[in-house]
Amino acid sequence: MVTLRRMWKSSCHHLGLLLWLAAPFAVSDSVVGDIATEDPRTLVYGMWASKGSVFSIEEVDGRLQAHVVAMKKQNRLDKKNPEPELRTRPVRGLQLLSDYKFSRGAWRGRIYDPASGKTFKSHMKRDAAGNLRVRGFIGIQWFGKTQIFEPVSVCSERIVSMLTSADLGHLC
């Protein structure tokens, strides 16, 4: 009799094999366009937007840095920080990344989430559509969450609103 555990192991094995076999075909150079010819280190540089914030990414001394430059709620404080003395600092201007280095084709390190006050292991890279994909996790990356950020250059109404309220409307 086949046990549930055996079925799970078999399914995981098959899924892993399928993903391994499909990986070389996942992104074609013709789909990626200019991304295929750019240096993978620099693809994440620039300004990116989530639903509620805009942040800037740059490399400084071989490490990646990301600072919050605009938000829907401009005066938001880092209230969930695990260190009580930091809970009164503004989120705008906050450095979100630590120990971020380029390794195995992606930037890897730790990312701070001011909404939860937690720091996660993470990695990031730009996808074929030009968006930034950031995967945050604790322990094994399979048990994490991927956030997708759009480039500020799309200048959607939401992005323009956040930038304008931070006196950065000239960026769109």
N, CA, C and O of each residue as an XYZ file, in Angstrom:
688
protein
N       0.842     -1.182      0.000
C       0.000      0.000      0.000
C       0.888      1.246      0.000
O       1.843      1.342      0.771
N       0.561      2.185     -0.865
C       1.342      3.406     -0.988
C       0.931      4.367      0.120
O      -0.250      4.665      0.297
N       1.911      4.839      0.851
C       1.613      5.769      1.937
C       1.624      7.202      1.417
O       2.184      7.502      0.363
N       0.995      8.061      2.180
C       0.962      9.476      1.831
C       2.380     10.046      1.767
O       2.679     10.881      0.914
N       3.226      9.603      2.645
C       4.609     10.085      2.679
C       5.342      9.705      1.399
O       6.068     10.525      0.835
N       5.162      8.471      0.934
C       5.807      8.035     -0.306
C       5.300      8.837     -1.494
O       6.076      9.223     -2.368
N       3.990      9.087     -1.524
C       3.421      9.869     -2.620
C       4.001     11.282     -2.612
O       4.327     11.820     -3.670
N       4.132     11.883     -1.438
C       4.691     13.228     -1.310
C       6.137     13.255     -1.799
O       6.519     14.136     -2.569
N       6.941     12.287     -1.350
C       8.344     12.235     -1.761
C       8.453     12.069     -3.274
O       9.282     12.713     -3.918
N       7.620     11.211     -3.830
C       7.632     10.974     -5.266
C       7.223     12.234     -6.026
O       7.845     12.581     -7.030
N       6.187     12.916     -5.556
C       5.727     14.143     -6.211
C       6.792     15.223     -6.154
O       7.039     15.902     -7.151
N       7.422     15.390     -5.004
C       8.478     16.396     -4.849
C       9.654     16.081     -5.759
O      10.235     16.971     -6.379
N       9.994     14.801     -5.829
C      11.113     14.389     -6.684
C      10.797     14.714     -8.137
O      11.649     15.244     -8.851
N       9.584     14.404     -8.581
C       9.196     14.660     -9.961
C       9.142     16.161    -10.263
O       9.581     16.604    -11.325
N       8.608     16.922     -9.334
C       8.541     18.365     -9.522
C       9.946     18.959     -9.614
O      10.222     19.792    -10.477
N      10.823     18.526     -8.725
C      12.206     19.008     -8.761
C      12.882     18.672    -10.067
O      13.582     19.510    -10.635
N      12.688     17.466    -10.553
C      13.273     17.038    -11.814
C      12.715     17.865    -12.963
O      13.462     18.282    -13.848
N      11.406     18.106    -12.955
C      10.775     18.905    -13.997
C      11.326     20.329    -14.003
O      11.651     20.863    -15.064
N      11.433     20.942    -12.831
C      11.974     22.304    -12.746
C      13.427     22.354    -13.204
O      13.837     23.304    -13.871
N      14.198     21.344    -12.853
C      15.610     21.289    -13.248
C      15.721     21.169    -14.761
O      16.566     21.820    -15.375
N      14.874     20.340    -15.366
C      14.921     20.158    -16.809
C      14.419     21.388    -17.559
O      14.917     21.710    -18.638
N      13.433     22.071    -16.986
C      12.835     23.223    -17.661
C      13.630     24.502    -17.483
O      13.451     25.441    -18.258
N      14.502     24.569    -16.490
C      15.220     25.806    -16.165
C      15.945     26.427    -17.357
O      15.859     27.642    -17.530
N      16.663     25.648    -18.198
C      17.367     26.291    -19.309
C      16.438     26.961    -20.321
O      16.881     27.816    -21.088
N      15.149     26.585    -20.334
C      14.222     27.133    -21.307
C      13.322     28.202    -20.716
O      12.479     28.753    -21.424
N      13.479     28.506    -19.449
C      12.570     29.413    -18.754
C      12.604     30.827    -19.306
O      11.557     31.470    -19.387
N      13.771     31.337    -19.689
C      13.889     32.689    -20.218
C      14.713     32.644    -21.492
O      15.864     32.207    -21.485
N      14.136     33.085    -22.552
C      14.830     33.098    -23.825
C      15.402     34.483    -24.065
O      14.792     35.471    -23.655
N      16.547     34.587    -24.713
C      17.166     35.883    -24.979
C      16.264     36.773    -25.817
O      16.276     37.993    -25.652
N      15.474     36.176    -26.725
C      14.615     36.987    -27.571
C      13.504     37.657    -26.756
O      13.043     38.739    -27.120
N      13.075     37.036    -25.674
C      12.042     37.616    -24.828
C      12.622     38.729    -23.968
O      11.982     39.758    -23.751
N      13.827     38.517    -23.484
C      14.450     39.449    -22.558
C      14.876     40.731    -23.241
O      14.805     41.797    -22.628
N      15.311     40.669    -24.469
C      15.746     41.871    -25.179
C      17.029     42.421    -24.604
O      18.015     41.691    -24.503
N      17.049     43.719    -24.214
C      18.248     44.375    -23.716
C      18.761     43.766    -22.423
O      19.957     43.847    -22.144
N      17.900     43.163    -21.634
C      18.319     42.593    -20.359
C      19.400     41.541    -20.570
O      20.306     41.409    -19.747
N      19.313     40.791    -21.666
C      20.273     39.723    -21.941
C      21.674     40.263    -22.171
O      22.654     39.559    -21.926
N      21.788     41.509    -22.641
C      23.104     42.058    -22.957
C      23.670     42.933    -21.844
O      24.844     43.299    -21.893
N      22.869     43.271    -20.854
C      23.337     44.123    -19.761
C      24.073     43.313    -18.704
O      23.889     42.101    -18.589
N      24.903     43.998    -17.938
C      25.608     43.378    -16.823
C      24.586     43.024    -15.743
O      23.877     43.908    -15.262
N      24.493     41.741    -15.350
C      23.488     41.351    -14.350
C      23.646     42.058    -13.007
O      22.686     42.156    -12.242
N      24.846     42.550    -12.716
C      25.048     43.285    -11.461
C      24.261     44.586    -11.453
O      23.733     44.989    -10.417
N      24.180     45.247    -12.607
C      23.590     46.584    -12.662
C      22.089     46.587    -12.971
O      21.451     47.637    -12.899
N      21.532     45.457    -13.306
C      20.125     45.392    -13.691
C      19.164     45.817    -12.578
O      18.042     46.235    -12.864
N      19.580     45.717    -11.335
C      18.692     46.073    -10.220
C      18.852     47.527     -9.791
O      18.071     48.015     -8.974
N      19.846     48.223    -10.324
C      20.059     49.619     -9.955
C      18.884     50.462    -10.416
O      18.262     50.170    -11.437
N      18.585     51.509     -9.661
C      17.546     52.445    -10.070
C      16.481     52.608     -9.016
O      16.683     52.294     -7.843
N      15.336     53.109     -9.461
C      14.231     53.364     -8.540
C      13.092     52.397     -8.843
O      12.726     52.168     -9.996
N      12.548     51.840     -7.765
C      11.516     50.805     -7.861
C      10.342     51.169     -6.968
O      10.498     51.859     -5.961
N       9.156     50.689     -7.358
C       7.946     51.040     -6.601
C       7.146     49.807     -6.209
O       6.976     48.870     -6.989
N       6.664     49.843     -4.976
C       5.694     48.860     -4.501
C       4.348     49.591     -4.469
O       4.238     50.700     -4.991
N       3.340     48.988     -3.871
C       2.036     49.649     -3.773
C       2.089     50.873     -2.863
O       1.328     51.824     -3.043
N       3.009     50.840     -1.870
C       3.008     51.929     -0.901
C       4.313     52.681     -0.742
O       4.403     53.581      0.093
N       5.345     52.327     -1.536
C       6.617     53.032     -1.373
C       7.449     53.020     -2.648
O       7.232     52.219     -3.557
N       8.398     53.931     -2.678
C       9.384     54.009     -3.757
C      10.747     53.940     -3.091
O      10.991     54.622     -2.096
N      11.637     53.115     -3.637
C      12.979     53.038     -3.079
C      14.011     53.049     -4.191
O      13.735     52.681     -5.333
N      15.193     53.478     -3.827
C      16.302     53.612     -4.753
C      17.365     52.567     -4.417
O      17.701     52.369     -3.250
N      17.894     51.899     -5.450
C      18.931     50.878     -5.255
C      20.188     51.307     -5.990
O      20.144     51.718     -7.149
N      21.315     51.200     -5.284
C      22.620     51.491     -5.873
C      23.678     50.611     -5.219
O      23.477     50.064     -4.135
N      24.797     50.492     -5.902
C      25.918     49.727     -5.352
C      26.928     50.712     -4.771
O      27.320     51.680     -5.422
N      27.340     50.447     -3.537
C      28.337     51.280     -2.871
C      29.408     50.344     -2.303
O      29.114     49.491     -1.466
N      30.637     50.510     -2.760
C      31.762     49.690     -2.296
C      31.487     48.189     -2.402
O      31.797     47.427     -1.487
N      30.901     47.773     -3.533
C      30.665     46.355     -3.776
C      29.457     45.765     -3.075
O      29.210     44.562     -3.168
N      28.710     46.592     -2.380
C      27.504     46.119     -1.682
C      26.302     46.924     -2.163
O      26.408     48.102     -2.504
N      25.174     46.259     -2.176
C      23.952     46.912     -2.619
C      23.292     47.650     -1.456
O      23.286     47.172     -0.322
N      22.738     48.825     -1.759
C      21.992     49.596     -0.773
C      20.643     49.976     -1.364
O      20.534     50.252     -2.559
N      19.628     49.988     -0.528
C      18.294     50.417     -0.948
C      17.741     51.350      0.117
O      17.679     50.999      1.295
N      17.344     52.527     -0.304
C      16.789     53.527      0.606
C      15.375     53.878      0.184
O      15.095     54.031     -1.005
N      14.487     54.006      1.153
C      13.120     54.440      0.891
C      13.166     55.934      0.585
O      13.692     56.715      1.378
N      12.613     56.338     -0.573
C      12.644     57.754     -0.947
C      11.270     58.407     -0.938
O      11.170     59.631     -0.851
N      10.200     57.601     -1.029
C       8.844     58.157     -1.005
C       7.870     57.067     -0.565
O       8.121     55.876     -0.743
N       6.750     57.508      0.017
C       5.735     56.553      0.484
C       4.357     57.177      0.347
O       4.216     58.389      0.186
N       3.342     56.321      0.413
C       1.968     56.821      0.442
C       1.770     57.655      1.697
O       1.214     58.752      1.646
N       2.233     57.122      2.832
C       2.159     57.826      4.117
C       3.566     58.318      4.438
O       4.369     57.591      5.023
N       3.856     59.554      4.053
C       5.210     60.093      4.126
C       5.799     60.134      5.540
O       7.014     60.006      5.695
N       4.988     60.305      6.547
C       5.505     60.473      7.911
C       5.496     59.187      8.728
O       5.539     59.236      9.957
N       5.442     58.057      8.070
C       5.380     56.774      8.775
C       6.670     56.515      9.550
O       7.769     56.780      9.062
N       6.516     55.993     10.762
C       7.664     55.682     11.604
C       7.928     54.177     11.605
O       7.058     53.383     11.251
N       9.120     53.805     12.001
C       9.554     52.401     12.053
C       9.067     51.761     13.354
O       9.865     51.241     14.135
N       7.754     51.801     13.580
C       7.148     51.407     14.854
C       7.323     49.946     15.234
O       7.262     49.608     16.416
N       7.538     49.077     14.262
C       7.638     47.644     14.567
C       9.083     47.170     14.704
O       9.335     45.969     14.794
N      10.018     48.091     14.720
C      11.426     47.714     14.858
C      11.631     46.979     16.180
O      11.115     47.412     17.210
N      12.381     45.867     16.166
C      12.608     45.127     17.401
C      13.446     45.896     18.437
O      13.441     45.548     19.618
N      14.151     46.919     18.002
C      14.942     47.746     18.918
C      14.117     48.990     19.281
O      13.914     49.864     18.438
N      13.646     49.072     20.522
C      12.755     50.172     20.931
C      13.285     51.567     20.600
O      12.502     52.448     20.244
N      14.585     51.786     20.710
C      15.135     53.123     20.458
C      15.043     53.528     18.978
O      15.210     54.705     18.657
N      14.781     52.574     18.072
C      14.668     52.882     16.646
C      13.222     53.046     16.175
O      12.986     53.344     15.004
N      12.276     52.860     17.053
C      10.867     52.895     16.661
C      10.343     54.280     16.335
O       9.254     54.408     15.776
N      11.090     55.318     16.670
C      10.649     56.683     16.384
C      11.316     57.250     15.124
O      11.056     58.394     14.751
N      12.157     56.473     14.479
C      12.809     56.974     13.263
C      11.852     56.846     12.072
O      11.049     55.915     12.007
N      11.950     57.790     11.137
C      11.081     57.724      9.955
C      11.499     56.583      9.019
O      12.681     56.252      8.920
N      10.529     55.997      8.345
C      10.828     54.942      7.373
C      11.467     55.555      6.130
O      12.350     54.956      5.517
N      11.014     56.752      5.764
C      11.617     57.427      4.611
C      13.095     57.699      4.912
O      13.434     58.275      5.946
N      13.961     57.276      3.996
C      15.400     57.423      4.171
C      16.056     56.175      4.731
O      17.283     56.081      4.760
N      15.268     55.231      5.169
C      15.770     54.014      5.799
C      16.552     53.151      4.818
O      16.132     52.969      3.675
N      17.680     52.623      5.256
C      18.465     51.665      4.474
C      17.856     50.285      4.733
O      17.813     49.834      5.878
N      17.386     49.613      3.678
C      16.668     48.355      3.827
C      17.542     47.110      3.706
O      17.150     46.039      4.168
N      18.712     47.233      3.095
C      19.541     46.060      2.815
C      20.771     46.000      3.700
O      21.326     47.028      4.089
N      21.190     44.781      4.014
C      22.463     44.591      4.721
C      23.147     43.347      4.163
O      22.487     42.388      3.763
N      24.464     43.378      4.144
C      25.284     42.259      3.663
C      24.909     41.811      2.259
O      24.999     40.622      1.951
N      24.494     42.726      1.407
C      24.068     42.365      0.052
C      25.264     42.320     -0.886
O      25.918     43.335     -1.125
N      25.544     41.132     -1.417
C      26.660     40.916     -2.340
C      26.155     40.192     -3.575
O      25.142     39.494     -3.527
N      26.870     40.365     -4.687
C      26.502     39.690     -5.926
C      27.127     38.302     -5.922
O      28.341     38.163     -5.777
N      26.293     37.274     -6.081
C      26.753     35.888     -6.039
C      25.834     35.007     -6.882
O      24.611     35.118     -6.790
N      26.404     34.154     -7.683
C      25.659     33.189     -8.510
C      24.582     33.858     -9.355
O      23.462     33.354     -9.439
N      24.906     34.978     -9.979
C      24.000     35.640    -10.905
C      22.912     36.488    -10.287
O      22.035     36.978    -10.998
N      22.950     36.672     -8.968
C      21.921     37.491     -8.303
C      22.533     38.196     -7.089
O      23.574     37.792     -6.570
N      21.865     39.246     -6.662
C      22.255     39.930     -5.431
C      21.631     39.178     -4.261
O      20.451     38.829     -4.308
N      22.419     38.925     -3.205
C      21.958     38.155     -2.051
C      22.398     38.848     -0.759
O      23.483     39.426     -0.680
N      21.540     38.775      0.234
C      21.852     39.369      1.527
C      20.637     39.347      2.422
O      19.858     38.394      2.415
N      20.480     40.418      3.201
C      19.349     40.515      4.128
C      18.563     41.779      3.802
O      19.120     42.800      3.401
N      17.244     41.675      3.990
C      16.375     42.819      3.731
C      15.489     43.050      4.951
O      14.936     42.115      5.529
N      15.372     44.319      5.325
C      14.544     44.706      6.463
C      13.166     45.108      5.957
O      13.050     45.877      5.003
N      12.131     44.593      6.589
C      10.755     44.926      6.258
C      10.187     45.801      7.373
O       9.850     45.286      8.439
N      10.073     47.108      7.152
C       9.566     47.990      8.202
C       8.114     47.693      8.598
O       7.706     48.006      9.716
N       7.337     47.096      7.698
C       5.936     46.788      8.013
C       5.825     45.725      9.105
O       4.886     45.740      9.901
N       6.792     44.802      9.136
C       6.754     43.740     10.155
C       7.828     43.913     11.218
O       7.739     43.322     12.294
N       8.847     44.723     10.923
C       9.967     44.880     11.849
C      10.932     43.711     11.796
O      11.770     43.558     12.685
N      10.825     42.887     10.766
C      11.670     41.694     10.658
C      12.683     41.846      9.530
O      12.464     42.568      8.558
N      13.797     41.139      9.694
C      14.834     41.086      8.677
C      14.880     39.669      8.130
O      14.876     38.696      8.883
N      14.923     39.569      6.804
C      14.885     38.274      6.139
C      16.102     38.080      5.249
O      16.651     39.048      4.724
N      16.523     36.834      5.078
C      17.468     36.518      4.021
C      16.730     36.791      2.730
O      15.511     36.628      2.666
N      17.451     37.206      1.696
C      16.763     37.496      0.440
C      17.730     37.487     -0.733
O      18.949     37.491     -0.566
N      17.153     37.475     -1.906
C      17.919     37.676     -3.132
C      17.035     38.420     -4.115
O      15.808     38.376     -4.016
N      17.657     39.099     -5.058
C      16.884     39.871     -6.025
C      17.540     39.837     -7.385
O      18.756     39.710     -7.525
N      16.670     39.957     -8.394
C      17.120     40.117     -9.769
C      15.971     40.686    -10.579
O      14.817     40.670    -10.151
N      16.305     41.185    -11.747
C      15.285     41.739    -12.627
C      14.756     40.635    -13.525
O      15.525     39.802    -14.005
N      13.452     40.621    -13.755
C      12.869     39.585    -14.597
C      12.781     40.052    -16.055
O      13.133     41.188    -16.372
N      12.312     39.175    -16.926
C      12.241     39.462    -18.355
C      11.320     40.629    -18.680
O      11.509     41.299    -19.695
N      10.326     40.880    -17.832
C       9.398     41.988    -18.056
C       9.961     43.323    -17.583
O       9.338     44.364    -17.794
N      11.136     43.307    -16.944
C      11.759     44.540    -16.461
C      11.415     44.888    -15.030
O      11.811     45.948    -14.544
N      10.684     44.017    -14.338
C      10.347     44.245    -12.933
C      11.431     43.673    -12.032
O      12.202     42.803    -12.438
N      11.477     44.171    -10.814
C      12.416     43.667     -9.820
C      11.720     42.597     -8.985
O      10.643     42.830     -8.436
N      12.339     41.432     -8.893
C      11.788     40.331     -8.098
C      12.675     40.148     -6.871
O      13.866     39.860     -6.987
N      12.076     40.321     -5.694
C      12.806     40.165     -4.436
C      12.171     39.004     -3.675
O      10.978     39.023     -3.374
N      12.981     38.001     -3.372
C      12.493     36.840     -2.624
C      13.050     36.930     -1.211
O      14.266     36.926     -1.017
N      12.161     37.013     -0.224
C      12.547     37.046      1.179
C      12.159     35.746      1.841
O      11.103     35.182      1.552
N      13.022     35.262      2.739
C      12.750     33.974      3.374
C      13.503     33.848      4.689
O      14.460     34.573      4.961
N      13.034     32.896      5.497
C      13.730     32.524      6.727
C      14.162     31.082      6.517
O      13.324     30.219      6.259
N      15.451     30.812      6.623
C      15.926     29.443      6.410
C      16.007     29.113      4.937
O      16.872     29.632      4.231
N      15.114     28.252      4.459
C      15.130     27.776      3.085
C      14.287     28.699      2.215
O      13.168     29.054      2.583
N      14.826     29.086      1.056
C      14.125     30.046      0.201
C      12.807     29.513     -0.359
O      11.964     30.304     -0.782
N      12.612     28.214     -0.372
C      11.341     27.654     -0.844
C      10.193     28.061      0.062
O       9.041     28.067     -0.371
N      10.486     28.400      1.313
C       9.449     28.779      2.269
C       9.392     30.294      2.430
O       9.163     30.806      3.525
N       9.601     30.991      1.339
C       9.589     32.438      1.393
C       8.495     33.039      0.540
O       7.556     32.362      0.120
N       8.641     34.332      0.296
C       7.657     35.068     -0.479
C       8.398     35.973     -1.458
O       9.405     36.589     -1.111
N       7.892     36.045     -2.675
C       8.482     36.912     -3.684
C       7.618     38.148     -3.855
O       6.406     38.055     -4.050
N       8.251     39.293     -3.782
C       7.583     40.573     -4.036
C       8.068     41.066     -5.392
O       9.244     40.926     -5.729
N       7.168     41.634     -6.156
C       7.520     42.163     -7.472
C       7.330     43.675     -7.441
O       6.278     44.177     -7.046
N       8.370     44.390     -7.865
C       8.359     45.846     -7.864
C       8.511     46.337     -9.298
O       9.273     45.771    -10.083
N       7.775     47.399     -9.631
C       7.873     47.930    -10.983
C       8.841     49.103    -11.016
O       9.017     49.797    -10.014
N       9.470     49.326    -12.173
C      10.382     50.465    -12.265
C       9.595     51.776    -12.153
O       8.484     51.887    -12.672
N      10.167     52.743    -11.486
C       9.516     54.045    -11.319
C       9.285     54.687    -12.686
O       8.368     55.493    -12.842
N      10.089     54.346    -13.655
C       9.977     54.936    -14.990
C       8.628     54.685    -15.657
O       8.311     55.366    -16.632
N       7.814     53.736    -15.175
C       6.476     53.543    -15.752
C       5.563     54.712    -15.385
O       4.556     54.951    -16.053
N       5.916     55.440    -14.325
C       5.212     56.668    -13.929
C       3.696     56.508    -13.866
O       2.952     57.333    -14.397
N       3.251     55.448    -13.217
C       1.812     55.260    -13.021
C       1.296     56.366    -12.097
O       2.076     57.059    -11.442
N      -0.008     56.515    -12.056
C      -0.618     57.543    -11.206
C      -0.198     57.373     -9.742
O       0.070     58.353     -9.047
N      -0.144     56.122     -9.285
C       0.245     55.815     -7.899
C       1.682     56.262     -7.630
O       1.966     56.863     -6.594
N       2.574     55.970     -8.555
C       3.988     56.344     -8.392
C       4.141     57.858     -8.417
O       4.848     58.423     -7.583
N       3.493     58.511     -9.355
C       3.565     59.978     -9.452
C       3.060     60.619     -8.160
O       3.641     61.589     -7.673
N       1.977     60.071     -7.610
C       1.417     60.608     -6.366
C       2.421     60.497     -5.217
O       2.619     61.456     -4.471
N       3.055     59.330     -5.073
C       4.036     59.158     -3.987
C       5.230     60.083     -4.177
O       5.689     60.710     -3.222
N       5.736     60.172     -5.405
C       6.899     61.028     -5.671
C       6.559     62.500     -5.449
O       7.361     63.242     -4.882
N       5.399     62.917     -5.882
C       4.986     64.315     -5.718
C       4.882     64.683     -4.246
O       5.303     65.769     -3.845
N       4.322     63.785     -3.435
C       4.183     64.088     -2.012
C       5.533     64.123     -1.292
O       5.627     64.639     -0.179
N       6.573     63.579     -1.922
C       7.921     63.624     -1.351
C       8.776     64.679     -2.053
O      10.001     64.676     -1.923
N       8.126     65.587     -2.802
C       8.815     66.634     -3.569
C       9.787     66.046     -4.587
O      10.840     66.625     -4.857
N       9.430     64.893     -5.150
C      10.257     64.255     -6.169
C       9.471     64.043     -7.466
O       9.826     63.194     -8.283
N       8.408     64.817     -7.646
C       7.561     64.676     -8.814
C       8.305     64.844    -10.134
O       7.868     64.326    -11.162
N       9.423     65.564    -10.112
C      10.215     65.785    -11.334
C      10.806     64.485    -11.889
O      11.288     64.470    -13.022
N      10.779     63.405    -11.119
C      11.342     62.140    -11.586
C      10.432     61.435    -12.584
O      10.863     60.496    -13.253
N       9.182     61.871    -12.694
C       8.252     61.293    -13.681
C       7.830     62.334    -14.694
O       7.052     62.035    -15.600
